[in-house]
Amino acid sequence: MADPQADDLAYLANLRRVYGLRGLDALDLAPTWLEQFGRWFAEAELREANAMVLATADAEGRPSARMLLLKGVSEKGFVFFTNCGSRKADELRDNAHASLLFPWSQLERQVRVEGRVEPVTREETIIYWGSRPRGARLGAWASRQSQVIASRQVLEERFAELDERWPDEVPLPPFWGGYRLVPDSVEFWQGRPDRLHDRLRYRQDPQQPGGWLVERLAP
């Protein structure tokens, strides 16, 4: 007997689009991955263009992924902030290898980053904490991220309690901080017709410390 839900989703096999906005040639790349990322980010005039997927894995290699926001980028790497007791933080303690994905589908582009994650300095965390809205600071205190809770009411009551406790300045939680993914590869993906996509990757040169190779990958 046919599964009606499966029939409802049968159209998925035929969902596709033709990519053809532009191409990507090695001659057009910036000298560094950071400059190239800056170019593409400037062109990504999208809502929350800094939204990215962070993929981690635990000590047994079981992966997990989630969306979060990029809060800084430099030649050192890509910075984000989170609760240091969250699942992502636990997994990064067990396995510092991680990857990022910027899914700029409206531009038929992706940026894929792989590398190792390290904590940022406490000074960097303090500076960023000072830029957060008051509600976001209270929310960081109120949520024991990734822990099971009985209801949303638990969160709201905790938030209200903290709002009353700290009517002015909300302190930086000791369990909250920043991380930096230090890349060893950064890939720029541009969709092309017939699935012959352009994939150009900056990869650290093992023969030249601090140097980078640019390679074209088959789609």
C-alpha positions as CSV (number, residue, x, y, z in Angstrom):
1,M,0.0,0.0,0.0
2,A,1.4,3.4,-1.0
3,D,2.4,5.8,1.7
4,P,0.4,9.0,1.1
5,Q,3.0,11.1,2.8
6,A,5.7,9.7,0.5
7,D,3.5,10.5,-2.5
8,D,3.1,14.1,-1.3
9,L,6.9,14.4,-1.3
10,A,7.5,12.7,-4.7
11,Y,7.8,16.1,-6.4
12,L,11.1,16.7,-4.5
13,A,13.0,14.6,-7.1
14,N,12.1,17.1,-9.7
15,L,12.9,20.3,-7.8
16,R,15.9,21.9,-9.4
17,R,17.0,25.2,-10.8
18,V,19.5,26.3,-13.5
19,Y,22.4,28.2,-12.1
20,G,23.8,30.8,-14.4
21,L,24.2,34.2,-12.8
22,R,28.0,34.3,-13.3
23,G,31.2,32.2,-13.2
24,L,34.3,32.1,-11.1
25,D,37.8,32.0,-12.6
26,A,41.1,31.7,-10.8
27,L,42.3,34.9,-12.5
28,D,39.5,36.8,-10.8
29,L,40.3,35.7,-7.3
30,A,41.7,38.1,-4.7
31,P,45.3,37.3,-3.6
32,T,44.0,36.0,-0.2
33,W,41.0,34.1,1.0
34,L,40.2,37.0,3.4
35,E,40.1,39.5,0.6
36,Q,38.0,37.2,-1.5
37,F,35.6,36.5,1.4
38,G,35.4,40.3,1.9
39,R,34.4,40.8,-1.8
40,W,31.7,38.2,-1.7
41,F,30.4,39.3,1.7
42,A,30.1,42.9,0.4
43,E,28.1,41.6,-2.6
44,A,25.8,39.4,-0.4
45,E,23.3,42.1,0.3
46,L,21.0,39.5,2.0
47,R,19.2,39.4,5.3
48,E,21.7,38.1,7.8
49,A,24.4,37.4,5.3
50,N,26.6,36.6,8.3
51,A,24.4,33.6,9.1
52,M,26.4,30.4,8.8
53,V,26.2,26.7,9.5
54,L,28.7,25.4,12.0
55,A,29.3,21.7,11.8
56,T,31.0,19.9,14.7
57,A,31.5,16.2,15.7
58,D,31.8,14.6,19.1
59,A,34.6,12.3,20.3
60,E,32.9,9.3,18.5
61,G,32.7,11.2,15.3
62,R,28.9,11.8,15.4
63,P,28.2,15.1,13.6
64,S,25.8,17.9,14.4
65,A,25.2,21.2,12.7
66,R,23.4,24.5,13.5
67,M,23.0,28.0,12.3
68,L,24.7,30.9,14.1
69,L,26.1,34.3,13.3
70,L,29.6,35.3,12.3
71,K,30.7,38.1,14.6
72,G,34.2,38.8,13.3
73,V,36.7,37.8,10.6
74,S,40.3,38.5,10.1
75,E,43.4,36.8,8.7
76,K,43.3,34.8,12.0
77,G,39.9,33.3,11.2
78,F,36.2,33.4,11.7
79,V,34.7,34.4,15.2
80,F,31.5,33.4,16.9
81,F,30.2,33.5,20.4
82,T,28.1,31.0,22.4
83,N,27.4,29.4,25.8
84,C,30.5,27.4,26.7
85,G,28.2,24.7,28.2
86,S,26.3,24.1,24.9
87,R,26.5,21.0,22.8
88,K,28.7,22.7,20.2
89,A,31.1,23.8,22.9
90,D,31.3,20.4,24.4
91,E,32.0,18.9,21.0
92,L,34.7,21.4,20.3
93,R,36.4,20.5,23.5
94,D,36.4,16.8,22.4
95,N,37.2,17.5,18.8
96,A,38.5,20.9,17.7
97,H,38.1,20.2,14.0
98,A,35.0,22.0,12.5
99,S,33.6,23.5,9.4
100,L,31.5,26.5,8.4
101,L,29.1,27.0,5.5
102,F,27.8,30.3,4.2
103,P,24.7,29.4,2.1
104,W,24.2,32.4,-0.1
105,S,21.7,30.7,-2.4
106,Q,20.2,33.9,-3.9
107,L,23.6,34.6,-5.4
108,E,24.1,30.9,-6.3
109,R,27.1,30.9,-4.0
110,Q,28.5,29.1,-1.1
111,V,31.6,29.6,1.0
112,R,32.9,26.5,2.8
113,V,35.6,26.7,5.5
114,E,37.4,24.0,7.3
115,G,39.9,24.2,10.2
116,R,40.5,24.0,13.9
117,V,38.6,26.0,16.5
118,E,40.2,27.8,19.5
119,P,38.9,30.1,22.2
120,V,39.2,33.8,21.7
121,T,40.8,35.9,24.5
122,R,38.6,37.0,27.4
123,E,39.3,40.6,26.3
124,E,37.7,39.9,22.9
125,T,34.7,38.4,24.6
126,I,34.3,41.4,26.9
127,I,34.4,43.8,23.9
128,Y,31.8,41.9,22.0
129,W,29.6,41.4,25.1
130,G,29.5,45.2,25.5
131,S,28.0,45.5,22.0
132,R,25.1,43.1,22.6
133,P,21.6,44.4,23.3
134,R,20.4,44.2,26.9
135,G,17.8,41.5,26.0
136,A,20.5,39.3,24.4
137,R,22.7,39.6,27.5
138,L,19.8,38.6,29.8
139,G,18.9,35.8,27.4
140,A,22.5,34.4,27.6
141,W,22.1,34.2,31.4
142,A,18.6,32.8,31.3
143,S,19.3,29.9,28.9
144,R,21.2,26.8,29.9
145,Q,21.8,26.1,26.3
146,S,21.2,22.6,25.0
147,Q,19.7,21.4,28.3
148,V,16.2,19.9,28.6
149,I,13.7,22.3,30.2
150,A,10.1,21.7,31.3
151,S,8.5,24.5,29.3
152,R,9.0,27.9,27.7
153,Q,7.6,29.4,30.9
154,V,10.8,28.3,32.7
155,L,12.8,30.5,30.3
156,E,10.5,33.5,30.6
157,E,10.4,33.4,34.4
158,R,14.2,33.1,34.6
159,F,14.5,36.0,32.2
160,A,12.1,38.2,34.3
161,E,14.0,37.3,37.4
162,L,17.3,38.4,35.9
163,D,15.9,41.5,34.5
164,E,14.8,42.5,38.0
165,R,18.1,41.5,39.5
166,W,20.2,43.6,37.1
167,P,18.2,46.8,36.2
168,D,21.3,48.5,34.8
169,E,24.4,46.7,33.6
170,V,24.2,42.9,32.9
171,P,27.5,41.2,33.7
172,L,29.4,38.8,31.4
173,P,28.5,35.2,32.4
174,P,31.6,33.1,33.3
175,F,30.1,30.3,31.1
176,W,29.9,32.4,27.9
177,G,32.6,33.2,25.4
178,G,33.9,33.3,21.9
179,Y,35.6,30.9,19.5
180,R,37.7,31.3,16.4
181,L,37.8,28.8,13.5
182,V,41.3,29.1,12.2
183,P,41.0,27.9,8.5
184,D,43.3,25.5,6.7
185,S,41.0,25.6,3.6
186,V,38.4,28.1,2.3
187,E,36.4,27.2,-0.7
188,F,34.4,29.5,-2.9
189,W,31.6,27.8,-4.8
190,Q,29.7,29.4,-7.7
191,G,26.7,27.6,-9.3
192,R,26.9,27.0,-13.1
193,P,24.7,25.4,-15.7
194,D,24.5,21.6,-16.1
195,R,26.0,21.2,-12.5
196,L,29.4,22.1,-13.8
197,H,29.9,24.4,-10.9
198,D,33.0,26.5,-10.2
199,R,34.8,25.5,-7.0
200,L,38.0,27.3,-6.1
201,R,39.8,26.5,-2.9
202,Y,42.5,28.3,-0.9
203,R,44.4,25.6,1.0
204,Q,47.3,26.0,3.3
205,D,50.5,24.9,1.6
206,P,52.1,22.1,3.7
207,Q,55.5,22.8,2.0
208,Q,55.4,26.5,2.8
209,P,54.3,27.5,6.4
210,G,51.9,30.4,6.1
211,G,51.5,30.0,2.4
212,W,48.4,29.1,0.5
213,L,47.6,27.2,-2.7
214,V,44.7,27.9,-4.9
215,E,43.1,24.8,-6.5
216,R,40.1,24.1,-8.7
217,L,38.0,21.2,-7.6
218,A,35.7,19.1,-9.7
219,P,32.0,19.9,-9.0
